[in-house]
Amino acid sequence: MQHFQRTNYGQPEQLRQLGGLQISATPYAGDGALPLHEHDDAYLCLVAAGSYTQQSGGAEIQCQPGLLLTHPQGHRHANRFGPQGARCISIFFTDMAGEGVSRLLGEHRQLRLADADRLLARIARELRATDDAAALALQSAVLELVAQACRADDERRPAWLQQVLDRLHDDPLATPSLQELAALAGVHPSHLARSFQRAKGASVGEYQRGLRIALARKALAEPHRSIADVAAMTGFNDQSHFARVFRRITGETPRDYRHRLQRAC
């Protein structure tokens, strides 16, 4: 069996490794905070108790028990905990266990599953259990949660969405209009805008900016490129506008991001 360990901030109360899964339960103190950070591995976070506010890409998410958050590799976020603190269950994978899980972990999103409370109680109970059946029962509960999350994610994705995503990813610097994308999808522009927002948690424009910032992050890793050059090559005519958008999405200025990369080398 392959053994591995993925880490989060905090000290886990329980930690189990089951085949291709690592499941941990970690408490966080009341009125505490985690600074802006990112993880090397994609993972799921199930809020088990308490509450906290997550800041990511300029947006704030109120995290309450039963909320399932997907964190893709390298997702950058900060957390501030409420007076009662919080307890989170983290689920890491050694492999994506199929296309559905890979797609689920490909982007940051929040899912409220209809059966979340029951599954949360099962997972918490089996993490504490010590009998011979505990490992099998825990794995079963976690896989049921993952399966429900994959199905809930699929239900939010209209059939035409992949065509629109492919168009945006093929050329992040292009500027197709909402009408053009709607014609490609075969739907009305207002329907595309609403459905895209619901499926991706961002407007078409915000999503496209995110793609451009992803290009910028790669370009900033090349020390011979000036920040002004990176701004221009990623579709920003105004360097100050580029810096504002970059900071809103990543939590850092382009200069700070570059310095952090250089220190890590």
N, C-alpha and C positions, 0 to 999 in steps of 0.2 A: 504494500500500500504506500502511496506517495504521501509524505507528511509535509505540511506547510503551515505557515502562520502569517496572517495578515493583521496589521495593527491599526487601531484607531487611538485617538486621544482617550485618556481615562484608563482605569484599571478594571478589567472584566471581572464580574462576580462569578460567571460561569463561562466556560469555553469548551466546545466540543468539536472534534474533527471527525467527520464521517465520510469516508470515501472522497468524493469530489467536493465536499462542502465543509466550510468552517462556520460555526454558529457561536456567537458570543453575546452575552448580556452585560451591559456596562451602565453603572449609575453615574450621574453628573450632579454636582452640588448646586443647591439653590442660589440664584443670583450670580452664578458663575458665567464665564464666557470662554469660548474657544476662538483664537485668532483666525484670520484668513488662512486657509490651508487647503491642500489637495492630497489625494491618495493615489498611489501608484497602480492600484487595482480597482476595477469596478466592483460595486457591491450594492446590496439592498439594505435599507435601514427601516425597521419597523418600530414606531414609537410605542413603547410599552406602558409608560406611566409619565405623569408630569406634563410639562410643556416647555417649548422653547421657540425662539424665532430664528429662522435661518435666513441669512443674507447671501444672495448669489446673483451675479450679473445685474446688479442694480435693483433687484426685486427682493421683497421680504415675504417669507412663507411662515404662517403660523402652524406649528407642528403640535398636534394633539394626539392622544392615544388612539391607535388604530390606523393612523396614516402611514402608508408605505411610500418611501422615497427611493428612487433609483439614482445612484451616483455613478456616472460613467467614469472611466479612467481619466484622471487628471482634472476632475470637476473641482472647481475652486469655490469655497464657501466658508462662512463664519457663523457661529452659533452663540446665542445669548439665552441663558436658561431662566425660567421663571422662579418665583420665590420657593416653590416646592422642589425645584430641581427636575430631573427627568431620568428615565431609564430607557435605553435603546437596545434593540436586538439587531445585530449586524450579521449579514449572510454573505459570505464570499464563496466564489466558485474557482476550482482549479481549471475547469474548462466551461464553455458556455452551455453545454448540454443541449445543443440544438439551436436552430435558427430563431425560435421564439425567445429564448433567454438572451441570445446575442443581441437581438433587436431591442428587447426590454432594457438591457443595460447600456445601450448605445447612446442614450440621451437622458438628461436629468428630467424627471417628471414626478408628479405626486399622484398616487392612486388611493382612492377610498373604496375598499372592497366591501361588498355587502356582507361577507362572512368574516370580516377581519377580527371582530371581537372573539368569536369562537376559536379561530385559529391562533390568535394571540394567547388565549388562555391555555390551549393545548401545548404550544411551544414553551411557554413559561413553566408549565407543570412538568414537562418532560426534561427540560434543562435541569430541574431540581431533582428529578428521580434518579435512583441509584440501582434499580433492579435490572435484571438481565434483558428485559424487553425495552428499556429506556432508549437505547440508541436507535433501534428500529422504529419505535413510535415517534421519536423526535424527527428522524429523517422523513418519515411519512408525512408529518404535519408540515414540515418546511416545504417539501415538494408540492403538497397540495396548495400551500400559499403561493408558491412560484407559478404553478399552473393557472391558478385563478388570476394572478397578476398578468400573465401573458395573454389570457383570454380577454381580460378587461382592456388591455392595451390594444388588442386587435379590434375590439368593438369600437374603439374611438377612432380607428383608421378607416376612412372611406376608401372604396376600391380604387379611386382615381388618384389617391394621395401620392403613391409611389412615383407616378409619372411627373407630378409637379416637383417632388423632391429631387428626382433625377435631373430635371431641367435646371434647378437651382444649383445642384452640386456639380454638374458638368461644367458650368462657367459661373463661379461666384461673383465675377466682376461684371457680368451682364446685368442689364436693368430691364427685365421683362415687365410689362405692365400687368396689373391684376386682370385686365380684360384678356391679355394674351394667355396668361396661365389658366384662366377660366375656360377659354376656348380649347386649350389643350386637354383640360379635364372634362370638358363637355358639360359644365355646370354654370350657373349664373355667378357673376363675380361676388355678389354679396354672400351667396351660399358658400363659395370657396373660402372667403375671408373668415366666416364664422366657423366652418368646419376645420379649417387649418388651425385656427386659434385653439379650438377645443382639443384637437389631436396632438398638437405640438407644444401647447402652452405658451405660444408666442405668435405674434402676427407674422405675415409673410416678410415684411420689411425687417422686423427684429431678427427673424431667423436668418435672413440673408446677411445682415450685419454680423451675426455670429460666425457665419462661414468666412467672411472677410477677415474677422479678427483671428480666426484659426490660421488663415494664411499668414497674417501679420506675425503671429507668435513664432511660426516656423522661420520667417524671414529675419526676425530679430535675433535668432540664434546664430545668424551669419554676421560676425563682427565687422566685416568690411562694408556692410550696408548702413547708411545713415538712417536715423529715424524718419527724416523727411522723405528719403527714398522709399522706405517701407510704407509710409502713409500714401505716397503717390501710387505705388505699384499695387496697393490693395483698394484703390478706388476712392481715396479721400483727398480732395483737392486742398483741404485746409488742415495743416498739421495739428493745430489746437483742437479742431473738431475730432480728428483721429485720436488724440490723446484722451479726450473726454469719453469717447465711446469705448476705447480700450479699457480705461479705468472702470467704467460702469459695468462692463462685462466680466473683466478679470479681477477687479479689485486692486490693480496696480497701474501705475503709469508705465508707458513703454520703456522709459529709462530704468525704472526700478525693476521691471521684469527682466530686462537685459542684464542688469547688474546681478540679479539673483542667479541667473543662468551661469554667469561668469564665475561667481563664487562657488557654485556647485561643481565646476569642472576641476 
